[in-house]
Amino acid sequence: MKLIKLISYNLFIVVFLILVVELSIYLLYPEIQLNGTDHQLLKDSVYYDSPGLNPKTSGKSNSVEKETNNNGFWKFSSSSEKEKSVLYLGDSVTMGIGVENDSTFPGRINNYSSSDQILNISLIGYSIYDYDNIVRKLFVEDNLLEIDEVNMFWCLNDIYSVPLGDESPEMKNSFLLSDMLQFLRTNSRIYQLLKATFTDRPKTYFLYDVQYYKEDKTELIDAVKKILSIRRTLLERGIGFKLYLLPYEYQLRMGIIDKKSPTSIFYKKIKSADDSLLVTDLTPILYKQMSNSTNDYFLYGDGIHFSINGHKIIYEVLTRLNN
């Protein structure tokens, strides 16, 4: 009986101390967010077998409230019709996890542009496979939304058109360990702080994804083919298409902006296949534009997703490029 009491007492002390540390980190490091996107924001098989946004729904993404509109796009404060309707295709980066909709670069452009109404369909987990599904669903079957232009924002991991292999950064752990790490990612700021302090996950993700950006890689060749197919589908219907290439934090931190960078290789591969395609590598532009540490422009400990400052600078760059 005494042993049970002792164990219970010690367990209580440990839990209490963990909660105190969690609260302290919450107060001292407000930039640390709990990972995860609420499932009610998502809807299965909206674009063939690709998921989409659940219309007229709200939920949390990395501790930040996100809301969708009646048509299944991210909702912005300005919903007035404008001269041009532009569909944004992207993954969680363009979705803006951890950032309020109006503070993302799509939200800023939508709210401040006098000519462009942005329909942001971007969603966590999307890849080139999903972009192809979306375009076929929305434009091959119909164009009821009367979209004038499609802008695709390419993240390096969009090249995956099949489930990730066992060697990816997300799949190296056993199922049991993965479940435990997933719990910590979504519930513990202590874990987030320790991970960012003692590991370099941005580097790990970059080095893994960069291996797919080699001339003879099947994934690279297939991605270019799909992009050209998407553009052809849109051109046949009189719809404009632009492609923007987004960098990782490690790429900017290390100044990897030469001809051997993955975004440069992808740019050249696309342009050699179709020189008329409008593609912009934002990597060197953002590298010159960023005046502070790259950490200021990305979410805490995150090498892929931009912070409010990062979204703001992308908005400024895109505004200059398109004016």
N, C-alpha and C positions, 0 to 999 in steps of 0.2 A: 504493500500500500504506500509506504514511504517512497519507494522507488518510482511509482507511478506519479506521485505528487511532485517529486523532484524533476522528472522528465517533463511533466506538464508545465511546471514553473519555468524551466529552462527554455522550453519551446515558446512560451509566452514572451519571455525576454527577447529571444531571437526575433520573433515576429514583430515585436514592438520596435526593436532597434532598426529592423529593415524598413518599417513604415516611417520612422523618424528620418532615416537617410533618404528615402524616396521623397519625402516632403521637402527636405533640405535641398535636394537636387532640383526639384520642381521650382522652388523659390529662387535658387541661385543660378540656375541654367534654364531660363524660360524657353530658350531656343531648342531644347531637346524635346522631341515629339515622340509619342507612342505610335508605332507603325500599325498600319492596317486600314482597310476601307470597308465600311459597313456593307453587308451583302444586299440590303434592301435597295441600294443604289443601282444594282446590276440586274439584268434580265437575260435569261438564257435564250440562245437561238433567235436573235433578232435579225441578223443578217446571215441567213442560212445557218451554219453551225457556229457562227461567231456571236458572242454575247453583245449586248448593247446597254444603253442607259435606260433605267426604268423611268418612264415619264412622270412628271409632277411628284417627285420624291425628294426627301432630304435625308442626310445621314452624315456620319463623320468620316473624314479621310485624314489619317495622321493627326487626330485630335482637332481638326478644323471642320466646321460645318460646311457641307456642300449641298447644292440644290439643283434639281433638273427642272426644265420647263415642260410644257404640255406636249412638245414634239420629240422629247427624248434627247435634248441637247443640254449642255450646262447652262444654267440660268444666269443672266447678267442683269444689272440694274436698269440698263437701257435696252428696251425691246422694240424700239421704233424701227419701221422699215426704212431702208436707205437705198441709195442708187444701185449698189452692187451687193449681192448675197454671196458670201464666201464660206465654203465648207472647210473646216480644219480637220485634217486626219493626223492622228498621232497616238502615242501610248500614254503612260502615266506622267511623262514629262510635260507634254502639252496639255494633258488633263489638269496638271498642277496639283498633285497630291501635297497636302500640308499647307496649301495656300488658298485663301478665300477666292472664289471665282472672279470677283471684280479686280483682284490684285494680280491675277495671272496675265501673261502677255496677250492671250486671246481676249480676255475680259477688258483689258485696257484699250486694245485696239477697237473693240466693239463699242465701248463707251465714249471714246474720245475721237474716233474717226468720223468725219462728216459724210463720208461716202460708202464705207464698208460696214455691212452687218455681218457679224461673225457667228456661224453655226458651228460650235465646237462639239464634235462627236467623240473626241479622244477618250480613251479608256485604258485603265491599268491592264497590262497583259497583252495588249494588241501587238501584232507584228505585221509584216508584209502580207502574210496569208489573210489576215483579217481586213486589211485595207482593200485587198482585191475583192473579198466578199462584199464589203460595204459598197464599193463602186458598182459592182455587178447588180446588187440588190436595188440601189437607189437610182441608177442611171440606165441600166439595160432594161429593167422592167418599166420604169417610169422616171419622170423628173418633176413630181408634183410640187416639190419645194421651190422650183424655179431657181436653182442655184446657177450662178454665173461663172464661178471659179472654184477650183479645189486647190488648197495648199496642203502639201504633205510635209510634216516635220519629222525628219528621220533621226532616230536614236540608234546608236550602234547595235544594240541588241534586237532591233527590229528585223534583223537578218534571219532570225530563227523562224522558220516556217513549219517546224515540227517540234515536238516536245524536246526539252533540253536533255542532253546526254548525262551520263552518270558523273562526268568529270567537271560539270559546271559548278560555279561557286555555290549555287543553291542546292545542289544534289549530292554533295560530298559526304554528308552525314547520314547515319542510319536513320530509319524512320522514327525510332524512339527519340533519338537525339534531336532530329528535325522538329518533332512535335514540341519538345521542351524549349528549343531555341525560338520557335514560333510564338510560344507562350510568353517568353521573356521579351521578344521584340514588341509584342502588343500590350505588355503590362508592366514592364520594368524600365524605369529611367536609369537605374543603377547599371543595368546591362548595357544600355545605349552609351552611357558615359565610359564604362570600362572598355567596350568594344572600340570606340573612337580613340581612346587614349592609348591602348596597347596593340591595336592592329591597324592596318592600312587597307581597309576593304575597298576604297575607291581604286587603289592600284590593282588589287586582285581582280575586280570586275573588268577593268580596262584591259589587263593583260590576257584575260580569258577571251574577251570579245574580239580583240584585235587579230586573233589568229584566223578569223573568218574573212578578213580583208586582204586576201592574197589572190593574185591574178587567176590562179587555177582552181580556186575553191568553188565547189558546186553551189554552196549557199550564196556566194557573191554573184555568180553567173545567173542563178535562178532569180535572185532579187532584182537584178537589172532587167531581166526579161519581164518580170511581173510589173515593174514600174513603167516600162515602155508599153505594155499591154493596157495598163490603167490609163496612161496618157492618150493612147490611141482611141480607147473607148470614149473618153471625154471629148477629144477633138472632133470625133464623128458627130457629136451632138452639140458642137459649138460652144463647149465649156472649156475655159482656160485652166491651165495646170502649172503650178510652181512647186519646186522641191527645195526644201531647206535642210541642211545637214547640221545637226547639233552635236557639240562635243561633250566629253566626260570631264569631270573635275581634274582627274589626274593628267589628262591630256593638256589642259590649260596650265595646271601647276608646273608641269615639266617643260612647257613650251614646245610641245610636239605638234608643230604646224608646218613642217616641211613636206616635200613631195612624197615622203614615205609614211606620212600619217594616215590612219585608216580613212578619215574623211576625204583626204586628198586623193587617195587611191580610188575610193568609191566615186568621187567627182569625175575623175579622168575616165573611169570605166563607163560611166553613164554618157558622158559627152562624146566618147569615141563611138558609142553605139548610136547616138542621135544628138548631133551638135546643136540642134534647134531647141532641145529641151531646156527650159529655164530652171537651172539649178544653182543654188548659192551655198557655198560652204561657210557657215557662220563662225567656224573655229578661229581663223586668223583675225576676223573682225572683233569678236568678243575678247580675244587675247589682248588686243591693243586697247580695247575700250575699258577693260577692268583695271581700276586703279588700286584696289585693295587686295588683300589675300583672297585666293580663290574660295576659301572657306566661307567668305561673306556672301558669296553668290549661290551657294548650294545649301540644302538642308543639312542640319548638324550630322556629321559622320556619314554623309551620303555623297557618293561620287557621281550620281546620275541626275538627281532631281534638283531643280533650281529653287532657291529661296525667293522671298518677296523681292529682294534686291536683284537677284538673277533674272526674274521675270520682268522687272522694270527695265533693265538694261537691254534685254531682248526686244521688248516693246519699242524702245528708243531706236535701236538699230533697224528694226523692220520698218518703222515709220520713215526713217531717212531713206532706206532703200526703195521704198514704194512711192515716194513723193518727188 
